[in-house]
Amino acid sequence: MTALLRRAVPDDAPRLALLARWVWLDSYADGGVQMAYVNHFDDALTADAFRASLLAPQQALWVMEAGAALQGFAQLRRQVPSPAADGGEPGTELERLYVSPRCTGRGLGKQLLAASRQTWPGDGLWLSVWAGNEGARRFYRREGGQVVGETEFLLDGQAHRNLVFAWGAL
């Protein structure tokens, strides 16, 4: 079955939260599940958090689904200065681009990234990715992203090195 790209709606929120947790654990929990992950999930990866994002101005969310199965999503926030932009120029942050671990290699991430870049084409697009996520780093480089800086993701008071990738306005 072919995946369909569309804008997310509030009814998608429970599936978005569940897919986000699955992808997050698959990407980061190589040593097992820690309490810090539970706290992060309860704060940031809930259906209510996704529903709020969908209703917020200057935010957008794209989904890829095949039939009733959510396979991936891209979550965007507009007018967030890039950590690497000179003078704090506004742009669009790609907060999350998550594809089900069982659906990678099918071009879904490429389609979600293209939709993300087209959402506000006059803006540059940027994202941060964990330095240890080699697959994501390869993907973003292959799709034309340039490493323009570094930042940190704080989880339970612990800093994790992230690389900032960016694309210019279309």
C-alpha positions as CSV (number, residue, x, y, z in Angstrom):
1,M,0.0,0.0,0.0
2,T,1.3,3.4,-1.0
3,A,1.9,6.0,1.8
4,L,-0.1,9.2,1.7
5,L,1.3,12.6,2.8
6,R,-1.2,15.0,4.4
7,R,-1.4,17.6,7.1
8,A,-2.1,16.2,10.6
9,V,-5.3,16.9,12.4
10,P,-6.0,16.8,16.1
11,D,-7.5,13.3,15.9
12,D,-4.0,12.1,14.9
13,A,-2.5,13.2,18.3
14,P,-2.7,9.8,20.1
15,R,-1.0,8.0,17.1
16,L,1.6,10.7,16.9
17,A,2.5,10.4,20.6
18,L,2.8,6.6,20.3
19,L,4.9,6.7,17.1
20,A,7.1,9.4,18.7
21,R,7.8,7.2,21.7
22,W,8.5,4.2,19.6
23,V,11.0,6.0,17.3
24,W,12.6,7.8,20.3
25,L,13.2,4.5,22.1
26,D,14.5,2.8,19.0
27,S,16.9,5.7,18.4
28,Y,18.1,6.4,21.9
29,A,17.4,3.6,24.4
30,D,20.3,1.3,23.3
31,G,21.0,0.5,26.9
32,G,17.4,0.0,28.0
33,V,14.7,2.2,29.4
34,Q,15.7,4.8,32.0
35,M,13.4,6.8,34.2
36,A,14.6,10.0,32.5
37,Y,12.9,8.7,29.3
38,V,9.6,8.2,31.1
39,N,9.8,11.8,32.4
40,H,10.6,13.1,28.9
41,F,7.7,11.2,27.4
42,D,5.3,12.4,30.1
43,D,6.3,16.0,29.4
44,A,6.9,16.2,25.6
45,L,5.6,13.1,23.8
46,T,1.9,13.1,24.9
47,A,-1.3,13.2,22.8
48,D,-2.1,16.5,24.6
49,A,1.3,18.0,23.6
50,F,0.8,17.0,19.9
51,R,-2.8,18.3,20.0
52,A,-1.6,21.6,21.4
53,S,1.1,21.8,18.7
54,L,-1.5,21.2,16.0
55,L,-3.7,24.1,17.3
56,A,-0.8,26.5,17.8
57,P,-0.1,29.3,15.3
58,Q,3.2,29.1,13.5
59,Q,3.4,25.3,13.8
60,A,2.7,22.6,11.3
61,L,2.7,18.8,11.3
62,W,2.8,16.5,8.3
63,V,2.0,12.8,8.5
64,M,2.6,9.8,6.2
65,E,0.1,7.0,6.5
66,A,-0.8,3.9,4.6
67,G,-4.5,3.1,5.2
68,A,-5.0,3.5,9.0
69,A,-1.3,3.0,9.8
70,L,0.7,6.1,10.7
71,Q,4.2,5.5,9.3
72,G,6.0,8.8,10.0
73,F,5.6,12.5,10.7
74,A,7.4,15.9,10.5
75,Q,6.8,18.5,13.2
76,L,7.7,22.2,12.4
77,R,7.9,25.4,14.4
78,R,8.2,28.7,12.5
79,Q,10.0,31.9,13.6
80,V,12.5,30.1,15.9
81,P,16.0,31.6,15.5
82,S,18.5,29.1,14.3
83,P,21.3,28.6,16.8
84,A,23.7,29.1,13.9
85,A,22.0,32.1,12.2
86,D,23.8,35.4,12.2
87,G,21.9,37.9,14.2
88,G,19.2,35.4,15.3
89,E,17.4,35.4,11.9
90,P,14.1,33.6,12.1
91,G,13.6,30.4,10.3
92,T,11.7,27.2,10.6
93,E,12.8,24.5,13.0
94,L,12.1,20.9,12.1
95,E,11.5,19.7,15.6
96,R,11.0,16.1,14.7
97,L,11.1,14.0,11.6
98,Y,10.3,10.5,12.7
99,V,9.7,7.4,10.6
100,S,8.6,4.1,12.0
101,P,11.6,1.8,12.3
102,R,9.7,-0.8,10.2
103,C,9.2,1.8,7.4
104,T,12.6,3.3,6.9
105,G,14.2,3.0,3.5
106,R,11.0,3.6,1.6
107,G,11.5,7.3,0.9
108,L,9.1,8.5,3.6
109,G,11.6,10.7,5.3
110,K,12.6,12.3,2.0
111,Q,8.9,13.2,1.3
112,L,8.4,14.5,4.8
113,L,11.5,16.7,4.5
114,A,10.4,18.0,1.2
115,A,7.0,18.9,2.6
116,S,8.7,20.5,5.5
117,R,10.8,22.7,3.3
118,Q,7.7,23.7,1.2
119,T,5.6,24.6,4.2
120,W,7.2,28.1,4.6
121,P,9.4,28.2,1.5
122,G,10.7,31.7,2.2
123,D,12.3,30.5,5.4
124,G,15.4,28.5,5.9
125,L,15.0,25.2,7.6
126,W,17.1,23.9,10.5
127,L,17.1,21.0,12.9
128,S,19.3,19.5,15.6
129,V,20.2,15.8,15.6
130,W,21.9,13.8,18.2
131,A,25.6,13.4,17.2
132,G,25.4,9.7,17.9
133,N,22.5,9.1,15.4
134,E,24.6,8.2,12.4
135,G,21.7,7.1,10.2
136,A,20.0,10.5,10.6
137,R,23.2,12.4,10.0
138,R,23.8,10.5,6.8
139,F,20.2,11.1,5.6
140,Y,20.3,14.8,6.2
141,R,23.6,15.2,4.4
142,R,22.3,13.1,1.5
143,E,19.3,15.5,1.4
144,G,21.6,18.6,1.1
145,G,21.7,19.6,4.8
146,Q,24.8,21.3,5.9
147,V,26.2,21.1,9.5
148,V,26.2,24.8,10.7
149,G,26.8,24.4,14.4
150,E,26.2,22.4,17.5
151,T,23.8,22.6,20.4
152,E,22.8,20.4,23.4
153,F,19.7,18.5,24.3
154,L,19.2,18.3,28.0
155,L,17.6,15.2,29.4
156,D,17.2,14.9,33.1
157,G,20.0,17.5,33.6
158,Q,22.4,15.6,31.3
159,A,23.6,17.4,28.1
160,H,23.7,15.4,24.9
161,R,25.7,16.8,21.9
162,N,23.5,17.6,18.9
163,L,24.6,18.9,15.5
164,V,22.6,21.6,13.8
165,F,21.8,21.0,10.1
166,A,20.4,23.7,7.9
167,W,18.9,24.3,4.4
168,G,18.5,27.7,2.8
169,A,15.1,29.2,1.8
170,L,13.6,27.8,-1.4
